[in-house]
Amino acid sequence: MDLHDYVRILRRNLVLIISLALIGVSAGALVALTTPARYTASTQLYVAVGSNAGTTSEMTQGTNFARQAVTTYVSVIPSAIVLDPVIAQLNLSESAEDLAHRVSASAALNTVVIDVTVTDASPEQAARIANAIGESFTTVVAQQLEAPTGDRPSPVRIETLQPAQVPLTPSAPNMRLSLALGGLLGLAAGVGIAVLREVLDTRIRTVKDVEEITGAPTLGGIALDPQAKTRPLVVAAAARDPRAEAYRALRTNVQFLALGDGPAAYVITSAGPSEGKSTTSANLAIAFAETGVRVALLDGDLRKPKVADYFGIEGGLGLADVLVGRVAASDVIQRWGRGTLFLLPAGTVPPNPAELLGSPAMATLMRQLKGAFDVIIIDAPPTLLVTDAAVVSRFTNGAIVVAAAGSTTKPRLANAVKNVEAVGSKVLGTVVTMVPTAGADKTAYGTYAYAAQ
């Protein structure tokens, strides 16, 4: 996926991402409000070795020793040897191990200064404990860890540089930090879920998706219209509608598929039902007839025919009856209006549609129609449900596969193409229907996204 794809993912899942970010902020606020206040007090201890009156060499050796000793003293401070006297002095009701969890000691690299930090629910108590630890540590170093021999003083001195002061504001909870962390975690969760949904979602979203799967060019895109079922023949009913213009653009691209000057025949199919293949067949036929060429629209869906209903014609006899020899094609083909569009409905629903569409009678009918018409369009059933479309496509220039944006899945579309190519036919191109006219996926279809006008 490129940057544009990620932007589209974020736009499509914007509500989810914002919702999780707000939930994260709310959770952070709840944690901050329910967390008991904690106060932190700190004291600084200076470690010196030897006397200031020594020679320069002695002072340097003492400083180096102090720097090395500091790293050890940092781990000594939160130990029982230092904390037990503090507990006894302040009469604390906790063990040295428990107190050590609230005490931390640190020293920067190559320094002789130790920072001792104590956290407590009481600001005064935090300061008292920190100062008591400084005093206890000074005593432990002078009388135990670095105790001299004889009556000489300890070579190591601990001086208090900065005694602990009573903190005025709590160190925890930090409301701003909690809100920021909660918001960031919620935002990260929202983005992660959005990307995961995209990875797991196999529905086609872009023209690039369709072209990568089929290997065929995208001939056109038809905008999503909630009223499509009530007015399927939009080219005839609303000539200036953006969808009507989209079908005319599709017609122009389909014209380039025909090789030579002879008649052209196309099968219109889809991977599954309700993807717009019958509506596309009907409107494409009307669009071709507008140019003055003689067009024949055959309802090759002998299982669930729709052409007769769409055009409001008699569909009792039709293609199936012609193929079994019951009637002649010239007796049941009907002219629609005063133009050059002729319709051949499905007729009687047979028990063996695939056999009829792949029979020699169908081959003969196609030869007859090519002698009388310039363009022949066959509305065929979905290829994944039955083999009808793949079988009849052998008698045409090839198949045009219709895929519905946000509905057709990539595996189903790939299998539809394989079914057509398995019989030696060819997928000439694809048509993307139900293209969104608003939202994140609008720009994903480029010129195929038509805004309502």
PEWOQUI-V539415 format. One record per residue. N is the residue number from 1. RES is the residue in one small letter. SS is DSSP state (a for helix, b for strand, c for the rest). OMEGA is omega in radians with two decimals (* if undefined). Layout:
BEGIN
N_RES_SS_OMEGA / N_RES_SS_OMEGA
END
This chain:
BEGIN
1_m_c_3.10 / 2_d_c_-3.09 / 3_l_a_-3.14 / 4_h_a_3.14 / 5_d_a_3.13 / 6_y_a_3.10 / 7_v_a_3.13 / 8_r_a_3.11 / 9_i_a_-3.13 / 10_l_a_3.12 / 11_r_a_-3.11 / 12_r_a_-3.10 / 13_n_c_-3.06 / 14_l_a_-3.13 / 15_v_a_3.13 / 16_l_a_-3.10 / 17_i_a_3.13 / 18_i_a_-3.14 / 19_s_a_-3.14 / 20_l_a_3.08 / 21_a_a_3.11 / 22_l_a_3.08 / 23_i_a_3.11 / 24_g_a_3.10 / 25_v_a_3.13 / 26_s_a_3.12 / 27_a_a_3.10 / 28_g_a_3.11 / 29_a_a_3.14 / 30_l_a_3.12 / 31_v_a_-3.13 / 32_a_a_-3.10 / 33_l_a_-3.10 / 34_t_a_3.13 / 35_t_c_3.11 / 36_p_c_-3.14 / 37_a_c_3.11 / 38_r_b_-3.12 / 39_y_b_-3.11 / 40_t_b_3.08 / 41_a_b_-3.07 / 42_s_b_3.02 / 43_t_b_3.14 / 44_q_b_-3.12 / 45_l_b_-3.12 / 46_y_b_-3.12 / 47_v_b_3.11 / 48_a_b_-3.13 / 49_v_b_3.10 / 50_g_c_-3.10 / 51_s_c_3.11 / 52_n_c_-3.11 / 53_a_c_-3.12 / 54_g_c_3.10 / 55_t_c_3.14 / 56_t_a_3.13 / 57_s_a_3.13 / 58_e_a_3.13 / 59_m_a_3.12 / 60_t_a_3.11 / 61_q_a_3.12 / 62_g_a_3.12 / 63_t_a_3.13 / 64_n_a_3.11 / 65_f_a_-3.14 / 66_a_a_3.13 / 67_r_a_3.12 / 68_q_a_-3.12 / 69_a_a_-3.10 / 70_v_a_-3.12 / 71_t_a_3.10 / 72_t_a_-3.12 / 73_y_a_-3.14 / 74_v_a_3.13 / 75_s_a_-3.14 / 76_v_a_-3.02 / 77_i_a_-3.13 / 78_p_c_-3.12 / 79_s_c_-3.07 / 80_a_a_-3.10 / 81_i_a_3.10 / 82_v_a_-3.00 / 83_l_a_-3.13 / 84_d_a_3.08 / 85_p_a_3.11 / 86_v_a_3.14 / 87_i_a_3.13 / 88_a_a_-3.11 / 89_q_a_-3.08 / 90_l_a_3.13 / 91_n_c_-3.14 / 92_l_c_-3.12 / 93_s_c_3.11 / 94_e_c_-3.13 / 95_s_c_3.10 / 96_a_a_3.13 / 97_e_a_3.13 / 98_d_a_-3.14 / 99_l_a_-3.12 / 100_a_a_3.12 / 101_h_c_-3.12 / 102_r_c_-3.11 / 103_v_b_3.07 / 104_s_b_3.11 / 105_a_b_-3.11 / 106_s_b_3.11 / 107_a_c_3.10 / 108_a_c_-3.11 / 109_l_c_3.08 / 110_n_c_3.05 / 111_t_c_3.11 / 112_v_c_-3.13 / 113_v_b_3.13 / 114_i_b_3.07 / 115_d_b_3.11 / 116_v_b_-3.07 / 117_t_b_3.14 / 118_v_b_3.11 / 119_t_b_-3.14 / 120_d_b_3.12 / 121_a_c_3.13 / 122_s_c_-3.13 / 123_p_a_3.13 / 124_e_a_-3.13 / 125_q_a_3.12 / 126_a_a_3.13 / 127_a_a_3.14 / 128_r_a_-3.12 / 129_i_a_-3.13 / 130_a_a_3.14 / 131_n_a_3.11 / 132_a_a_3.09 / 133_i_a_3.11 / 134_g_a_3.14 / 135_e_a_-3.13 / 136_s_a_-3.13 / 137_f_a_3.10 / 138_t_a_3.14 / 139_t_a_-3.12 / 140_v_a_-3.14 / 141_v_a_-3.06 / 142_a_a_-3.01 / 143_q_a_-3.09 / 144_q_a_-3.04 / 145_l_a_-3.10 / 146_e_c_-3.11 / 147_a_c_-3.13 / 148_p_c_3.05 / 149_t_c_-3.13 / 150_g_c_-3.10 / 151_d_c_-3.11 / 152_r_c_3.10 / 153_p_c_3.12 / 154_s_c_3.12 / 155_p_c_-3.10 / 156_v_b_3.12 / 157_r_b_3.07 / 158_i_b_3.13 / 159_e_b_3.10 / 160_t_b_3.11 / 161_l_b_-3.07 / 162_q_b_3.09 / 163_p_c_-3.12 / 164_a_c_3.08 / 165_q_c_3.10 / 166_v_c_-3.14 / 167_p_c_-3.12 / 168_l_c_-3.13 / 169_t_c_-3.14 / 170_p_c_3.06 / 171_s_c_3.09 / 172_a_b_-0.01 / 173_p_c_3.08 / 174_n_c_-3.05 / 175_m_a_-3.12 / 176_r_a_-3.14 / 177_l_a_3.13 / 178_s_a_3.12 / 179_l_a_-3.13 / 180_a_a_3.14 / 181_l_a_3.11 / 182_g_a_3.12 / 183_g_a_3.14 / 184_l_a_3.12 / 185_l_a_3.10 / 186_g_a_3.11 / 187_l_a_3.12 / 188_a_a_3.11 / 189_a_a_3.13 / 190_g_a_3.12 / 191_v_a_3.13 / 192_g_a_3.12 / 193_i_a_3.13 / 194_a_a_3.13 / 195_v_a_3.13 / 196_l_a_3.10 / 197_r_a_3.14 / 198_e_a_-3.13 / 199_v_a_-3.11 / 200_l_a_-3.13 / 201_d_c_-3.11 / 202_t_c_3.12 / 203_r_b_3.11 / 204_i_c_-3.12 / 205_r_c_-3.02 / 206_t_c_3.05 / 207_v_a_3.13 / 208_k_a_3.10 / 209_d_a_-3.09 / 210_v_a_-3.09 / 211_e_a_3.11 / 212_e_a_-3.10 / 213_i_a_-3.04 / 214_t_a_-3.05 / 215_g_c_-3.14 / 216_a_c_-3.13 / 217_p_c_3.03 / 218_t_b_-3.05 / 219_l_b_-3.13 / 220_g_b_3.10 / 221_g_b_-3.10 / 222_i_b_-3.08 / 223_a_b_3.07 / 224_l_c_3.13 / 225_d_c_3.14 / 226_p_c_-3.12 / 227_q_c_-3.06 / 228_a_c_-3.10 / 229_k_c_-3.13 / 230_t_c_3.08 / 231_r_c_-3.08 / 232_p_c_-3.09 / 233_l_c_-3.03 / 234_v_a_-3.14 / 235_v_a_3.14 / 236_a_a_-3.05 / 237_a_a_-3.11 / 238_a_c_-3.00 / 239_a_c_-3.08 / 240_r_c_3.10 / 241_d_c_3.12 / 242_p_a_3.10 / 243_r_a_3.09 / 244_a_a_3.09 / 245_e_a_3.11 / 246_a_a_3.10 / 247_y_a_3.09 / 248_r_a_3.06 / 249_a_a_3.07 / 250_l_a_3.10 / 251_r_a_-3.13 / 252_t_a_-3.14 / 253_n_a_3.12 / 254_v_a_3.13 / 255_q_a_-3.14 / 256_f_c_-3.14 / 257_l_c_-3.08 / 258_a_c_3.11 / 259_l_c_3.14 / 260_g_c_-3.08 / 261_d_c_-3.08 / 262_g_c_3.12 / 263_p_c_-3.13 / 264_a_b_3.12 / 265_a_b_-3.09 / 266_y_b_3.00 / 267_v_b_3.08 / 268_i_b_-3.11 / 269_t_b_3.13 / 270_s_b_3.12 / 271_a_c_-3.11 / 272_g_c_-3.12 / 273_p_c_3.05 / 274_s_c_3.10 / 275_e_c_3.02 / 276_g_c_-3.08 / 277_k_a_3.14 / 278_s_a_3.09 / 279_t_a_3.12 / 280_t_a_3.12 / 281_s_a_-3.08 / 282_a_a_-3.11 / 283_n_a_3.09 / 284_l_a_3.11 / 285_a_a_3.11 / 286_i_a_-3.14 / 287_a_a_3.08 / 288_f_a_-3.12 / 289_a_a_3.11 / 290_e_a_-3.12 / 291_t_c_3.12 / 292_g_c_3.12 / 293_v_c_3.13 / 294_r_c_-3.04 / 295_v_b_3.05 / 296_a_b_3.09 / 297_l_b_-3.13 / 298_l_b_3.05 / 299_d_b_-3.14 / 300_g_c_3.08 / 301_d_c_-3.07 / 302_l_c_3.14 / 303_r_c_3.10 / 304_k_c_-3.07 / 305_p_c_-3.12 / 306_k_c_-3.04 / 307_v_a_-3.11 / 308_a_a_3.14 / 309_d_a_-3.12 / 310_y_a_-3.04 / 311_f_a_3.11 / 312_g_c_-3.13 / 313_i_c_3.10 / 314_e_c_-3.09 / 315_g_c_-3.12 / 316_g_c_3.10 / 317_l_c_-3.11 / 318_g_c_-3.00 / 319_l_a_-3.12 / 320_a_a_-3.14 / 321_d_a_3.09 / 322_v_a_-3.07 / 323_l_a_3.11 / 324_v_c_3.08 / 325_g_c_-3.12 / 326_r_c_3.12 / 327_v_c_3.07 / 328_a_c_-3.12 / 329_a_a_-3.11 / 330_s_a_-3.11 / 331_d_a_-3.05 / 332_v_a_3.10 / 333_i_c_-3.00 / 334_q_b_3.07 / 335_r_b_-3.12 / 336_w_b_-3.12 / 337_g_c_-3.13 / 338_r_c_-3.09 / 339_g_c_-3.06 / 340_t_c_3.12 / 341_l_b_3.14 / 342_f_b_-3.04 / 343_l_b_3.04 / 344_l_b_-3.10 / 345_p_c_-3.08 / 346_a_c_-3.13 / 347_g_c_-3.11 / 348_t_c_3.13 / 349_v_c_-3.07 / 350_p_c_3.10 / 351_p_c_-3.07 / 352_n_c_-3.07 / 353_p_a_-3.08 / 354_a_a_3.14 / 355_e_a_3.13 / 356_l_a_-3.09 / 357_l_a_3.11 / 358_g_c_-3.06 / 359_s_c_3.04 / 360_p_a_3.13 / 361_a_a_3.10 / 362_m_a_3.11 / 363_a_a_3.12 / 364_t_a_3.13 / 365_l_a_-3.13 / 366_m_a_3.10 / 367_r_a_3.13 / 368_q_a_-3.13 / 369_l_a_3.13 / 370_k_a_3.09 / 371_g_a_-3.07 / 372_a_a_-3.05 / 373_f_c_3.11 / 374_d_c_-3.13 / 375_v_b_3.10 / 376_i_b_3.14 / 377_i_b_-3.13 / 378_i_b_3.06 / 379_d_b_-3.04 / 380_a_c_-3.13 / 381_p_c_3.07 / 382_p_c_-3.03 / 383_t_c_-3.11 / 384_l_c_-3.14 / 385_l_c_-3.12 / 386_v_c_-3.11 / 387_t_c_-3.03 / 388_d_a_-3.08 / 389_a_a_-3.13 / 390_a_a_-3.11 / 391_v_a_-3.06 / 392_v_a_-3.13 / 393_s_a_3.11 / 394_r_a_-3.11 / 395_f_a_-3.09 / 396_t_c_3.05 / 397_n_c_-3.13 / 398_g_b_-3.07 / 399_a_b_2.99 / 400_i_b_-3.04 / 401_v_b_3.12 / 402_v_b_3.11 / 403_a_b_-3.11 / 404_a_b_3.12 / 405_a_c_3.12 / 406_g_c_-3.12 / 407_s_c_3.13 / 408_t_c_3.12 / 409_t_b_-3.11 / 410_k_a_3.11 / 411_p_a_-3.13 / 412_r_a_3.12 / 413_l_a_3.12 / 414_a_a_3.13 / 415_n_a_3.10 / 416_a_a_3.12 / 417_v_a_3.14 / 418_k_a_-3.13 / 419_n_a_3.11 / 420_v_a_-3.09 / 421_e_a_-3.12 / 422_a_a_-3.13 / 423_v_c_3.12 / 424_g_c_3.10 / 425_s_c_-3.04 / 426_k_c_3.02 / 427_v_b_-3.07 / 428_l_b_-3.10 / 429_g_b_-3.13 / 430_t_b_3.06 / 431_v_b_3.12 / 432_v_b_3.14 / 433_t_b_3.11 / 434_m_b_3.11 / 435_v_b_-3.13 / 436_p_c_3.12 / 437_t_c_3.11 / 438_a_c_3.11 / 439_g_c_-3.02 / 440_a_c_-3.05 / 441_d_c_-3.12 / 442_k_c_-3.10 / 443_t_a_-3.10 / 444_a_a_-3.12 / 445_y_a_3.04 / 446_g_a_-3.08 / 447_t_a_-3.13 / 448_y_a_3.12 / 449_a_c_-3.10 / 450_y_c_3.08 / 451_a_c_3.13 / 452_a_c_-3.13 / 453_q_c_*
END
